[in-house]
Amino acid sequence: MAREELTRLTGNGNGACGEDDCPNVYRTASGSIVVQGDVSEAFTPPQGEGLVEIPESVLREAVRALGW
């Protein structure tokens, strides 16, 4: 799936992350949530899964964007 196919719920790509690669939350066409952030080493997830860290403020912005 290409990034262009996702609805970006957080940020505008014009801040300090000029490469459009800030921590972000996206929504897929099917309604799933995709989270982008720094890789976390908190624990080893099961094979095929990964862990990312994003700031609380990014999650709050996503919740507001979704109207939850």
Secondary structure in CASP SS format (residue, H / E / C, confidence):
PFRMAT SS
TARGET T0000
AUTHOR 0000-0000-0000
METHOD secondary structure of the structure
MODEL  1
M C 1.00
A C 1.00
R H 1.00
E H 1.00
E H 1.00
L C 1.00
T E 1.00
R E 1.00
L C 1.00
T C 1.00
G C 1.00
N C 1.00
G C 1.00
N C 1.00
G C 1.00
A C 1.00
C C 1.00
G C 1.00
E C 1.00
D C 1.00
D C 1.00
C C 1.00
P C 1.00
N E 1.00
V E 1.00
Y E 1.00
R E 1.00
T C 1.00
A C 1.00
S C 1.00
G C 1.00
S C 1.00
I E 1.00
V E 1.00
V E 1.00
Q E 1.00
G C 1.00
D E 1.00
V E 1.00
S C 1.00
E C 1.00
A C 1.00
F C 1.00
T C 1.00
P C 1.00
P C 1.00
Q C 1.00
G C 1.00
E C 1.00
G C 1.00
L C 1.00
V E 1.00
E E 1.00
I C 1.00
P C 1.00
E H 1.00
S H 1.00
V H 1.00
L H 1.00
R H 1.00
E H 1.00
A H 1.00
V H 1.00
R H 1.00
A H 1.00
L H 1.00
G C 1.00
W C 1.00
END
